Amino acid sequence: MVLLQKALCKDTQRFLCLTFTSRFGYYIRHQQEVESYLNERGQLAESVRQRFSEIQSDLNLIRARLLAQQILFSRYTASPRLGQ
């Protein structure tokens, strides 16, 4: 069992090494395309971050209004009612 684990470990290391070298080789051969792709993805990520921050501020306003209503409601229900 130990020998099998060692063999699997060596195979995994060899695979990871080949994967890294093949990816690095691809990058070297297609550097301009890869850089272009990464720039596009970076721009997309920035637009998603901006949109999320817009939505988040809207959610914060909604959350604040709901909390204020909850506080008012709890004060109203906790106070004795007139005429009872």
PyMOL Python script that loads the backbone (N, CA, C, O; Angstrom):
from pymol import cmd

cmd.read_pdbstr("""\
ATOM      1  N   MET A   1       0.826  -1.196   0.000  1.00  0.00           N
ATOM      2  CA  MET A   1       0.000   0.000   0.000  1.00  0.00           C
ATOM      3  C   MET A   1       0.868   1.257   0.000  1.00  0.00           C
ATOM      4  O   MET A   1       0.569   2.216  -0.711  1.00  0.00           O
ATOM      5  N   VAL A   2       1.927   1.256   0.784  1.00  0.00           N
ATOM      6  CA  VAL A   2       2.821   2.396   0.854  1.00  0.00           C
ATOM      7  C   VAL A   2       3.504   2.619  -0.488  1.00  0.00           C
ATOM      8  O   VAL A   2       3.666   3.757  -0.931  1.00  0.00           O
ATOM      9  N   LEU A   3       3.904   1.524  -1.132  1.00  0.00           N
ATOM     10  CA  LEU A   3       4.542   1.655  -2.445  1.00  0.00           C
ATOM     11  C   LEU A   3       3.586   2.246  -3.477  1.00  0.00           C
ATOM     12  O   LEU A   3       3.983   3.042  -4.327  1.00  0.00           O
ATOM     13  N   LEU A   4       2.325   1.844  -3.387  1.00  0.00           N
ATOM     14  CA  LEU A   4       1.320   2.376  -4.297  1.00  0.00           C
ATOM     15  C   LEU A   4       1.133   3.877  -4.067  1.00  0.00           C
ATOM     16  O   LEU A   4       1.024   4.647  -5.021  1.00  0.00           O
ATOM     17  N   GLN A   5       1.097   4.287  -2.795  1.00  0.00           N
ATOM     18  CA  GLN A   5       0.957   5.707  -2.478  1.00  0.00           C
ATOM     19  C   GLN A   5       2.154   6.503  -3.003  1.00  0.00           C
ATOM     20  O   GLN A   5       1.983   7.597  -3.541  1.00  0.00           O
ATOM     21  N   LYS A   6       3.355   5.963  -2.851  1.00  0.00           N
ATOM     22  CA  LYS A   6       4.547   6.643  -3.344  1.00  0.00           C
ATOM     23  C   LYS A   6       4.512   6.761  -4.866  1.00  0.00           C
ATOM     24  O   LYS A   6       4.866   7.799  -5.426  1.00  0.00           O
ATOM     25  N   ALA A   7       4.086   5.698  -5.522  1.00  0.00           N
ATOM     26  CA  ALA A   7       4.000   5.716  -6.984  1.00  0.00           C
ATOM     27  C   ALA A   7       2.968   6.741  -7.443  1.00  0.00           C
ATOM     28  O   ALA A   7       3.200   7.479  -8.401  1.00  0.00           O
ATOM     29  N   LEU A   8       1.823   6.782  -6.752  1.00  0.00           N
ATOM     30  CA  LEU A   8       0.793   7.761  -7.099  1.00  0.00           C
ATOM     31  C   LEU A   8       1.293   9.179  -6.868  1.00  0.00           C
ATOM     32  O   LEU A   8       1.009  10.079  -7.659  1.00  0.00           O
ATOM     33  N   CYS A   9       2.031   9.378  -5.797  1.00  0.00           N
ATOM     34  CA  CYS A   9       2.580  10.689  -5.492  1.00  0.00           C
ATOM     35  C   CYS A   9       3.545  11.131  -6.589  1.00  0.00           C
ATOM     36  O   CYS A   9       3.498  12.275  -7.041  1.00  0.00           O
ATOM     37  N   LYS A  10       4.422  10.215  -7.016  1.00  0.00           N
ATOM     38  CA  LYS A  10       5.366  10.544  -8.088  1.00  0.00           C
ATOM     39  C   LYS A  10       4.627  10.851  -9.380  1.00  0.00           C
ATOM     40  O   LYS A  10       4.976  11.795 -10.089  1.00  0.00           O
ATOM     41  N   ASP A  11       3.598  10.050  -9.690  1.00  0.00           N
ATOM     42  CA  ASP A  11       2.811  10.298 -10.898  1.00  0.00           C
ATOM     43  C   ASP A  11       2.113  11.662 -10.817  1.00  0.00           C
ATOM     44  O   ASP A  11       2.064  12.400 -11.801  1.00  0.00           O
ATOM     45  N   THR A  12       1.581  11.986  -9.648  1.00  0.00           N
ATOM     46  CA  THR A  12       0.910  13.268  -9.461  1.00  0.00           C
ATOM     47  C   THR A  12       1.885  14.412  -9.639  1.00  0.00           C
ATOM     48  O   THR A  12       1.571  15.404 -10.296  1.00  0.00           O
ATOM     49  N   GLN A  13       3.069  14.279  -9.055  1.00  0.00           N
ATOM     50  CA  GLN A  13       4.077  15.327  -9.202  1.00  0.00           C
ATOM     51  C   GLN A  13       4.479  15.497 -10.666  1.00  0.00           C
ATOM     52  O   GLN A  13       4.626  16.618 -11.154  1.00  0.00           O
ATOM     53  N   ARG A  14       4.651  14.393 -11.346  1.00  0.00           N
ATOM     54  CA  ARG A  14       5.008  14.443 -12.757  1.00  0.00           C
ATOM     55  C   ARG A  14       3.896  15.113 -13.564  1.00  0.00           C
ATOM     56  O   ARG A  14       4.167  15.937 -14.437  1.00  0.00           O
ATOM     57  N   PHE A  15       2.644  14.756 -13.268  1.00  0.00           N
ATOM     58  CA  PHE A  15       1.505  15.354 -13.967  1.00  0.00           C
ATOM     59  C   PHE A  15       1.449  16.853 -13.711  1.00  0.00           C
ATOM     60  O   PHE A  15       1.267  17.633 -14.646  1.00  0.00           O
ATOM     61  N   LEU A  16       1.604  17.268 -12.441  1.00  0.00           N
ATOM     62  CA  LEU A  16       1.563  18.688 -12.116  1.00  0.00           C
ATOM     63  C   LEU A  16       2.693  19.436 -12.815  1.00  0.00           C
ATOM     64  O   LEU A  16       2.494  20.553 -13.294  1.00  0.00           O
ATOM     65  N   CYS A  17       3.841  18.846 -12.875  1.00  0.00           N
ATOM     66  CA  CYS A  17       4.973  19.461 -13.547  1.00  0.00           C
ATOM     67  C   CYS A  17       4.679  19.622 -15.036  1.00  0.00           C
ATOM     68  O   CYS A  17       4.936  20.679 -15.612  1.00  0.00           O
ATOM     69  N   LEU A  18       4.143  18.580 -15.654  1.00  0.00           N
ATOM     70  CA  LEU A  18       3.794  18.655 -17.070  1.00  0.00           C
ATOM     71  C   LEU A  18       2.693  19.686 -17.304  1.00  0.00           C
ATOM     72  O   LEU A  18       2.719  20.424 -18.289  1.00  0.00           O
ATOM     73  N   THR A  19       1.732  19.729 -16.394  1.00  0.00           N
ATOM     74  CA  THR A  19       0.655  20.687 -16.534  1.00  0.00           C
ATOM     75  C   THR A  19       1.211  22.104 -16.471  1.00  0.00           C
ATOM     76  O   THR A  19       0.841  22.956 -17.279  1.00  0.00           O
ATOM     77  N   PHE A  20       2.095  22.357 -15.516  1.00  0.00           N
ATOM     78  CA  PHE A  20       2.680  23.690 -15.381  1.00  0.00           C
ATOM     79  C   PHE A  20       3.492  24.050 -16.622  1.00  0.00           C
ATOM     80  O   PHE A  20       3.355  25.143 -17.172  1.00  0.00           O
ATOM     81  N   THR A  21       4.337  23.119 -17.054  1.00  0.00           N
ATOM     82  CA  THR A  21       5.182  23.432 -18.211  1.00  0.00           C
ATOM     83  C   THR A  21       4.359  23.614 -19.471  1.00  0.00           C
ATOM     84  O   THR A  21       4.684  24.459 -20.305  1.00  0.00           O
ATOM     85  N   SER A  22       3.297  22.833 -19.623  1.00  0.00           N
ATOM     86  CA  SER A  22       2.474  22.992 -20.825  1.00  0.00           C
ATOM     87  C   SER A  22       1.728  24.325 -20.778  1.00  0.00           C
ATOM     88  O   SER A  22       1.578  24.990 -21.803  1.00  0.00           O
ATOM     89  N   ARG A  23       1.263  24.715 -19.595  1.00  0.00           N
ATOM     90  CA  ARG A  23       0.582  26.011 -19.484  1.00  0.00           C
ATOM     91  C   ARG A  23       1.551  27.150 -19.698  1.00  0.00           C
ATOM     92  O   ARG A  23       1.230  28.125 -20.377  1.00  0.00           O
ATOM     93  N   PHE A  24       2.727  27.033 -19.126  1.00  0.00           N
ATOM     94  CA  PHE A  24       3.731  28.078 -19.296  1.00  0.00           C
ATOM     95  C   PHE A  24       4.144  28.167 -20.758  1.00  0.00           C
ATOM     96  O   PHE A  24       4.312  29.259 -21.300  1.00  0.00           O
ATOM     97  N   GLY A  25       4.307  27.012 -21.390  1.00  0.00           N
ATOM     98  CA  GLY A  25       4.646  26.988 -22.810  1.00  0.00           C
ATOM     99  C   GLY A  25       3.554  27.638 -23.645  1.00  0.00           C
ATOM    100  O   GLY A  25       3.847  28.390 -24.574  1.00  0.00           O
ATOM    101  N   TYR A  26       2.299  27.356 -23.323  1.00  0.00           N
ATOM    102  CA  TYR A  26       1.190  27.978 -24.043  1.00  0.00           C
ATOM    103  C   TYR A  26       1.248  29.488 -23.870  1.00  0.00           C
ATOM    104  O   TYR A  26       1.057  30.238 -24.828  1.00  0.00           O
ATOM    105  N   TYR A  27       1.512  29.928 -22.652  1.00  0.00           N
ATOM    106  CA  TYR A  27       1.590  31.367 -22.385  1.00  0.00           C
ATOM    107  C   TYR A  27       2.692  32.012 -23.222  1.00  0.00           C
ATOM    108  O   TYR A  27       2.489  33.074 -23.811  1.00  0.00           O
ATOM    109  N   ILE A  28       3.845  31.377 -23.275  1.00  0.00           N
ATOM    110  CA  ILE A  28       4.959  31.927 -24.047  1.00  0.00           C
ATOM    111  C   ILE A  28       4.602  32.004 -25.528  1.00  0.00           C
ATOM    112  O   ILE A  28       4.913  32.989 -26.198  1.00  0.00           O
ATOM    113  N   ARG A  29       3.945  30.959 -26.035  1.00  0.00           N
ATOM    114  CA  ARG A  29       3.598  30.938 -27.455  1.00  0.00           C
ATOM    115  C   ARG A  29       2.458  31.896 -27.803  1.00  0.00           C
ATOM    116  O   ARG A  29       2.389  32.389 -28.929  1.00  0.00           O
ATOM    117  N   HIS A  30       1.566  32.162 -26.847  1.00  0.00           N
ATOM    118  CA  HIS A  30       0.373  32.971 -27.116  1.00  0.00           C
ATOM    119  C   HIS A  30       0.266  34.132 -26.122  1.00  0.00           C
ATOM    120  O   HIS A  30      -0.825  34.448 -25.648  1.00  0.00           O
ATOM    121  N   GLN A  31       1.370  34.745 -25.819  1.00  0.00           N
ATOM    122  CA  GLN A  31       1.409  35.759 -24.771  1.00  0.00           C
ATOM    123  C   GLN A  31       0.451  36.922 -25.043  1.00  0.00           C
ATOM    124  O   GLN A  31      -0.236  37.377 -24.129  1.00  0.00           O
ATOM    125  N   GLN A  32       0.398  37.395 -26.257  1.00  0.00           N
ATOM    126  CA  GLN A  32      -0.464  38.533 -26.577  1.00  0.00           C
ATOM    127  C   GLN A  32      -1.943  38.180 -26.379  1.00  0.00           C
ATOM    128  O   GLN A  32      -2.699  38.969 -25.813  1.00  0.00           O
ATOM    129  N   GLU A  33      -2.354  36.998 -26.845  1.00  0.00           N
ATOM    130  CA  GLU A  33      -3.743  36.580 -26.671  1.00  0.00           C
ATOM    131  C   GLU A  33      -4.087  36.395 -25.202  1.00  0.00           C
ATOM    132  O   GLU A  33      -5.170  36.781 -24.762  1.00  0.00           O
ATOM    133  N   VAL A  34      -3.168  35.805 -24.440  1.00  0.00           N
ATOM    134  CA  VAL A  34      -3.414  35.578 -23.018  1.00  0.00           C
ATOM    135  C   VAL A  34      -3.533  36.916 -22.287  1.00  0.00           C
ATOM    136  O   VAL A  34      -4.432  37.092 -21.464  1.00  0.00           O
ATOM    137  N   GLU A  35      -2.640  37.853 -22.579  1.00  0.00           N
ATOM    138  CA  GLU A  35      -2.700  39.165 -21.942  1.00  0.00           C
ATOM    139  C   GLU A  35      -3.995  39.884 -22.296  1.00  0.00           C
ATOM    140  O   GLU A  35      -4.600  40.529 -21.439  1.00  0.00           O
ATOM    141  N   SER A  36      -4.418  39.781 -23.532  1.00  0.00           N
ATOM    142  CA  SER A  36      -5.680  40.392 -23.961  1.00  0.00           C
ATOM    143  C   SER A  36      -6.852  39.783 -23.200  1.00  0.00           C
ATOM    144  O   SER A  36      -7.725  40.500 -22.710  1.00  0.00           O
ATOM    145  N   TYR A  37      -6.864  38.466 -23.106  1.00  0.00           N
ATOM    146  CA  TYR A  37      -7.924  37.759 -22.371  1.00  0.00           C
ATOM    147  C   TYR A  37      -7.941  38.184 -20.913  1.00  0.00           C
ATOM    148  O   TYR A  37      -9.006  38.447 -20.354  1.00  0.00           O
ATOM    149  N   LEU A  38      -6.770  38.253 -20.293  1.00  0.00           N
ATOM    150  CA  LEU A  38      -6.698  38.648 -18.881  1.00  0.00           C
ATOM    151  C   LEU A  38      -7.156  40.085 -18.676  1.00  0.00           C
ATOM    152  O   LEU A  38      -7.808  40.391 -17.677  1.00  0.00           O
ATOM    153  N   ASN A  39      -6.822  40.966 -19.608  1.00  0.00           N
ATOM    154  CA  ASN A  39      -7.295  42.355 -19.519  1.00  0.00           C
ATOM    155  C   ASN A  39      -8.813  42.436 -19.621  1.00  0.00           C
ATOM    156  O   ASN A  39      -9.451  43.171 -18.868  1.00  0.00           O
ATOM    157  N   GLU A  40      -9.394  41.676 -20.557  1.00  0.00           N
ATOM    158  CA  GLU A  40     -10.850  41.649 -20.701  1.00  0.00           C
ATOM    159  C   GLU A  40     -11.508  41.136 -19.431  1.00  0.00           C
ATOM    160  O   GLU A  40     -12.498  41.698 -18.963  1.00  0.00           O
ATOM    161  N   ARG A  41     -10.953  40.067 -18.876  1.00  0.00           N
ATOM    162  CA  ARG A  41     -11.515  39.513 -17.634  1.00  0.00           C
ATOM    163  C   ARG A  41     -11.373  40.495 -16.476  1.00  0.00           C
ATOM    164  O   ARG A  41     -12.257  40.579 -15.623  1.00  0.00           O
ATOM    165  N   GLY A  42     -10.277  41.233 -16.440  1.00  0.00           N
ATOM    166  CA  GLY A  42     -10.089  42.246 -15.408  1.00  0.00           C
ATOM    167  C   GLY A  42     -11.113  43.360 -15.517  1.00  0.00           C
ATOM    168  O   GLY A  42     -11.641  43.827 -14.508  1.00  0.00           O
ATOM    169  N   GLN A  43     -11.396  43.791 -16.756  1.00  0.00           N
ATOM    170  CA  GLN A  43     -12.408  44.823 -16.968  1.00  0.00           C
ATOM    171  C   GLN A  43     -13.791  44.316 -16.574  1.00  0.00           C
ATOM    172  O   GLN A  43     -14.571  45.043 -15.960  1.00  0.00           O
ATOM    173  N   LEU A  44     -14.089  43.084 -16.922  1.00  0.00           N
ATOM    174  CA  LEU A  44     -15.368  42.491 -16.541  1.00  0.00           C
ATOM    175  C   LEU A  44     -15.490  42.411 -15.023  1.00  0.00           C
ATOM    176  O   LEU A  44     -16.539  42.730 -14.462  1.00  0.00           O
ATOM    177  N   ALA A  45     -14.428  41.990 -14.370  1.00  0.00           N
ATOM    178  CA  ALA A  45     -14.448  41.895 -12.906  1.00  0.00           C
ATOM    179  C   ALA A  45     -14.673  43.267 -12.279  1.00  0.00           C
ATOM    180  O   ALA A  45     -15.407  43.382 -11.298  1.00  0.00           O
ATOM    181  N   GLU A  46     -14.062  44.294 -12.824  1.00  0.00           N
ATOM    182  CA  GLU A  46     -14.238  45.654 -12.300  1.00  0.00           C
ATOM    183  C   GLU A  46     -15.681  46.114 -12.467  1.00  0.00           C
ATOM    184  O   GLU A  46     -16.242  46.730 -11.561  1.00  0.00           O
ATOM    185  N   SER A  47     -16.291  45.821 -13.619  1.00  0.00           N
ATOM    186  CA  SER A  47     -17.688  46.220 -13.818  1.00  0.00           C
ATOM    187  C   SER A  47     -18.610  45.464 -12.862  1.00  0.00           C
ATOM    188  O   SER A  47     -19.589  46.026 -12.370  1.00  0.00           O
ATOM    189  N   VAL A  48     -18.308  44.213 -12.603  1.00  0.00           N
ATOM    190  CA  VAL A  48     -19.109  43.444 -11.642  1.00  0.00           C
ATOM    191  C   VAL A  48     -18.950  44.031 -10.247  1.00  0.00           C
ATOM    192  O   VAL A  48     -19.933  44.159  -9.518  1.00  0.00           O
ATOM    193  N   ARG A  49     -17.711  44.396  -9.858  1.00  0.00           N
ATOM    194  CA  ARG A  49     -17.496  45.016  -8.546  1.00  0.00           C
ATOM    195  C   ARG A  49     -18.253  46.326  -8.412  1.00  0.00           C
ATOM    196  O   ARG A  49     -18.842  46.596  -7.365  1.00  0.00           O
ATOM    197  N   GLN A  50     -18.246  47.149  -9.464  1.00  0.00           N
ATOM    198  CA  GLN A  50     -18.973  48.414  -9.422  1.00  0.00           C
ATOM    199  C   GLN A  50     -20.470  48.188  -9.285  1.00  0.00           C
ATOM    200  O   GLN A  50     -21.135  48.849  -8.487  1.00  0.00           O
ATOM    201  N   ARG A  51     -20.991  47.267 -10.055  1.00  0.00           N
ATOM    202  CA  ARG A  51     -22.434  46.967  -9.982  1.00  0.00           C
ATOM    203  C   ARG A  51     -22.804  46.430  -8.609  1.00  0.00           C
ATOM    204  O   ARG A  51     -23.842  46.793  -8.057  1.00  0.00           O
ATOM    205  N   PHE A  52     -21.973  45.579  -8.064  1.00  0.00           N
ATOM    206  CA  PHE A  52     -22.245  45.030  -6.741  1.00  0.00           C
ATOM    207  C   PHE A  52     -22.243  46.131  -5.683  1.00  0.00           C
ATOM    208  O   PHE A  52     -23.078  46.124  -4.779  1.00  0.00           O
ATOM    209  N   SER A  53     -21.306  47.082  -5.794  1.00  0.00           N
ATOM    210  CA  SER A  53     -21.264  48.158  -4.805  1.00  0.00           C
ATOM    211  C   SER A  53     -22.505  49.038  -4.919  1.00  0.00           C
ATOM    212  O   SER A  53     -22.999  49.531  -3.905  1.00  0.00           O
ATOM    213  N   GLU A  54     -23.024  49.246  -6.142  1.00  0.00           N
ATOM    214  CA  GLU A  54     -24.270  49.993  -6.311  1.00  0.00           C
ATOM    215  C   GLU A  54     -25.431  49.257  -5.650  1.00  0.00           C
ATOM    216  O   GLU A  54     -26.231  49.859  -4.933  1.00  0.00           O
ATOM    217  N   ILE A  55     -25.514  47.980  -5.892  1.00  0.00           N
ATOM    218  CA  ILE A  55     -26.592  47.172  -5.312  1.00  0.00           C
ATOM    219  C   ILE A  55     -26.449  47.130  -3.796  1.00  0.00           C
ATOM    220  O   ILE A  55     -27.439  47.212  -3.069  1.00  0.00           O
ATOM    221  N   GLN A  56     -25.212  47.002  -3.325  1.00  0.00           N
ATOM    222  CA  GLN A  56     -24.970  46.915  -1.884  1.00  0.00           C
ATOM    223  C   GLN A  56     -25.433  48.185  -1.183  1.00  0.00           C
ATOM    224  O   GLN A  56     -26.024  48.112  -0.105  1.00  0.00           O
ATOM    225  N   SER A  57     -25.174  49.350  -1.779  1.00  0.00           N
ATOM    226  CA  SER A  57     -25.618  50.596  -1.139  1.00  0.00           C
ATOM    227  C   SER A  57     -27.139  50.654  -1.105  1.00  0.00           C
ATOM    228  O   SER A  57     -27.714  51.121  -0.122  1.00  0.00           O
ATOM    229  N   ASP A  58     -27.805  50.183  -2.171  1.00  0.00           N
ATOM    230  CA  ASP A  58     -29.266  50.117  -2.164  1.00  0.00           C
ATOM    231  C   ASP A  58     -29.759  49.188  -1.060  1.00  0.00           C
ATOM    232  O   ASP A  58     -30.726  49.499  -0.365  1.00  0.00           O
ATOM    233  N   LEU A  59     -29.097  48.063  -0.903  1.00  0.00           N
ATOM    234  CA  LEU A  59     -29.489  47.116   0.143  1.00  0.00           C
ATOM    235  C   LEU A  59     -29.279  47.706   1.529  1.00  0.00           C
ATOM    236  O   LEU A  59     -30.075  47.458   2.435  1.00  0.00           O
ATOM    237  N   ASN A  60     -28.221  48.480   1.703  1.00  0.00           N
ATOM    238  CA  ASN A  60     -27.984  49.113   2.998  1.00  0.00           C
ATOM    239  C   ASN A  60     -29.094  50.096   3.337  1.00  0.00           C
ATOM    240  O   ASN A  60     -29.511  50.181   4.492  1.00  0.00           O
ATOM    241  N   LEU A  61     -29.585  50.848   2.336  1.00  0.00           N
ATOM    242  CA  LEU A  61     -30.700  51.771   2.574  1.00  0.00           C
ATOM    243  C   LEU A  61     -31.968  51.007   2.957  1.00  0.00           C
ATOM    244  O   LEU A  61     -32.677  51.381   3.891  1.00  0.00           O
ATOM    245  N   ILE A  62     -32.235  49.952   2.232  1.00  0.00           N
ATOM    246  CA  ILE A  62     -33.423  49.134   2.529  1.00  0.00           C
ATOM    247  C   ILE A  62     -33.307  48.542   3.925  1.00  0.00           C
ATOM    248  O   ILE A  62     -34.270  48.552   4.692  1.00  0.00           O
ATOM    249  N   ARG A  63     -32.123  48.023   4.252  1.00  0.00           N
ATOM    250  CA  ARG A  63     -31.903  47.434   5.563  1.00  0.00           C
ATOM    251  C   ARG A  63     -32.129  48.470   6.667  1.00  0.00           C
ATOM    252  O   ARG A  63     -32.740  48.155   7.688  1.00  0.00           O
ATOM    253  N   ALA A  64     -31.648  49.698   6.475  1.00  0.00           N
ATOM    254  CA  ALA A  64     -31.813  50.750   7.474  1.00  0.00           C
ATOM    255  C   ALA A  64     -33.289  51.107   7.656  1.00  0.00           C
ATOM    256  O   ALA A  64     -33.750  51.305   8.781  1.00  0.00           O
ATOM    257  N   ARG A  65     -34.030  51.190   6.542  1.00  0.00           N
ATOM    258  CA  ARG A  65     -35.460  51.501   6.643  1.00  0.00           C
ATOM    259  C   ARG A  65     -36.227  50.387   7.359  1.00  0.00           C
ATOM    260  O   ARG A  65     -37.096  50.659   8.187  1.00  0.00           O
ATOM    261  N   LEU A  66     -35.906  49.149   7.041  1.00  0.00           N
ATOM    262  CA  LEU A  66     -36.579  48.033   7.710  1.00  0.00           C
ATOM    263  C   LEU A  66     -36.274  48.010   9.198  1.00  0.00           C
ATOM    264  O   LEU A  66     -37.156  47.746  10.014  1.00  0.00           O
ATOM    265  N   LEU A  67     -35.034  48.286   9.547  1.00  0.00           N
ATOM    266  CA  LEU A  67     -34.659  48.322  10.955  1.00  0.00           C
ATOM    267  C   LEU A  67     -35.404  49.437  11.688  1.00  0.00           C
ATOM    268  O   LEU A  67     -35.872  49.240  12.809  1.00  0.00           O
ATOM    269  N   ALA A  68     -35.513  50.608  11.056  1.00  0.00           N
ATOM    270  CA  ALA A  68     -36.244  51.719  11.669  1.00  0.00           C
ATOM    271  C   ALA A  68     -37.713  51.348  11.866  1.00  0.00           C
ATOM    272  O   ALA A  68     -38.288  51.643  12.914  1.00  0.00           O
ATOM    273  N   GLN A  69     -38.325  50.704  10.872  1.00  0.00           N
ATOM    274  CA  GLN A  69     -39.714  50.271  11.002  1.00  0.00           C
ATOM    275  C   GLN A  69     -39.866  49.239  12.105  1.00  0.00           C
ATOM    276  O   GLN A  69     -40.848  49.257  12.848  1.00  0.00           O
ATOM    277  N   GLN A  70     -38.901  48.345  12.211  1.00  0.00           N
ATOM    278  CA  GLN A  70     -38.951  47.324  13.250  1.00  0.00           C
ATOM    279  C   GLN A  70     -38.885  47.967  14.632  1.00  0.00           C
ATOM    280  O   GLN A  70     -39.604  47.566  15.547  1.00  0.00           O
ATOM    281  N   ILE A  71     -38.018  48.966  14.776  1.00  0.00           N
ATOM    282  CA  ILE A  71     -37.898  49.653  16.069  1.00  0.00           C
ATOM    283  C   ILE A  71     -39.197  50.377  16.401  1.00  0.00           C
ATOM    284  O   ILE A  71     -39.680  50.295  17.530  1.00  0.00           O
ATOM    285  N   LEU A  72     -39.766  51.087  15.426  1.00  0.00           N
ATOM    286  CA  LEU A  72     -41.034  51.783  15.664  1.00  0.00           C
ATOM    287  C   LEU A  72     -42.145  50.802  16.017  1.00  0.00           C
ATOM    288  O   LEU A  72     -42.935  51.054  16.927  1.00  0.00           O
ATOM    289  N   PHE A  73     -42.206  49.693  15.302  1.00  0.00           N
ATOM    290  CA  PHE A  73     -43.238  48.695  15.571  1.00  0.00           C
ATOM    291  C   PHE A  73     -43.081  48.104  16.965  1.00  0.00           C
ATOM    292  O   PHE A  73     -44.069  47.910  17.674  1.00  0.00           O
ATOM    293  N   SER A  74     -41.838  47.816  17.361  1.00  0.00           N
ATOM    294  CA  SER A  74     -41.630  47.227  18.690  1.00  0.00           C
ATOM    295  C   SER A  74     -41.984  48.228  19.782  1.00  0.00           C
ATOM    296  O   SER A  74     -42.492  47.828  20.830  1.00  0.00           O
ATOM    297  N   ARG A  75     -41.729  49.523  19.569  1.00  0.00           N
ATOM    298  CA  ARG A  75     -42.120  50.554  20.545  1.00  0.00           C
ATOM    299  C   ARG A  75     -43.635  50.663  20.615  1.00  0.00           C
ATOM    300  O   ARG A  75     -44.206  50.811  21.695  1.00  0.00           O
ATOM    301  N   TYR A  76     -44.281  50.588  19.454  1.00  0.00           N
ATOM    302  CA  TYR A  76     -45.734  50.715  19.404  1.00  0.00           C
ATOM    303  C   TYR A  76     -46.396  49.547  20.126  1.00  0.00           C
ATOM    304  O   TYR A  76     -47.333  49.743  20.901  1.00  0.00           O
ATOM    305  N   THR A  77     -45.916  48.344  19.875  1.00  0.00           N
ATOM    306  CA  THR A  77     -46.535  47.166  20.491  1.00  0.00           C
ATOM    307  C   THR A  77     -46.167  47.033  21.962  1.00  0.00           C
ATOM    308  O   THR A  77     -46.895  46.389  22.718  1.00  0.00           O
ATOM    309  N   ALA A  78     -45.066  47.620  22.380  1.00  0.00           N
ATOM    310  CA  ALA A  78     -44.640  47.512  23.777  1.00  0.00           C
ATOM    311  C   ALA A  78     -45.319  48.550  24.667  1.00  0.00           C
ATOM    312  O   ALA A  78     -45.427  48.350  25.877  1.00  0.00           O
ATOM    313  N   SER A  79     -45.781  49.662  24.078  1.00  0.00           N
ATOM    314  CA  SER A  79     -46.398  50.711  24.898  1.00  0.00           C
ATOM    315  C   SER A  79     -47.858  50.379  25.172  1.00  0.00           C
ATOM    316  O   SER A  79     -48.526  49.772  24.335  1.00  0.00           O
ATOM    317  N   PRO A  80     -48.361  50.778  26.353  1.00  0.00           N
ATOM    318  CA  PRO A  80     -49.799  50.519  26.644  1.00  0.00           C
ATOM    319  C   PRO A  80     -50.670  51.330  25.710  1.00  0.00           C
ATOM    320  O   PRO A  80     -50.375  52.486  25.403  1.00  0.00           O
ATOM    321  N   ARG A  81     -51.733  50.714  25.270  1.00  0.00           N
ATOM    322  CA  ARG A  81     -52.627  51.394  24.331  1.00  0.00           C
ATOM    323  C   ARG A  81     -53.633  52.241  25.095  1.00  0.00           C
ATOM    324  O   ARG A  81     -54.065  51.898  26.196  1.00  0.00           O
ATOM    325  N   LEU A  82     -53.983  53.335  24.487  1.00  0.00           N
ATOM    326  CA  LEU A  82     -54.959  54.221  25.125  1.00  0.00           C
ATOM    327  C   LEU A  82     -56.350  53.603  25.066  1.00  0.00           C
ATOM    328  O   LEU A  82     -56.723  52.988  24.067  1.00  0.00           O
ATOM    329  N   GLY A  83     -57.107  53.768  26.131  1.00  0.00           N
ATOM    330  CA  GLY A  83     -58.489  53.287  26.149  1.00  0.00           C
ATOM    331  C   GLY A  83     -58.620  51.824  26.494  1.00  0.00           C
ATOM    332  O   GLY A  83     -59.710  51.265  26.372  1.00  0.00           O
ATOM    333  N   GLN A  84     -57.571  51.196  26.912  1.00  0.00           N
ATOM    334  CA  GLN A  84     -57.686  49.773  27.279  1.00  0.00           C
ATOM    335  C   GLN A  84     -57.418  49.591  28.745  1.00  0.00           C
ATOM    336  O   GLN A  84     -57.466  48.469  29.248  1.00  0.00           O
TER     337      GLN A  84
END
""", "prot")
cmd.dss("prot")
cmd.show_as("cartoon", "prot")
cmd.util.cbc("prot")
cmd.orient("prot")
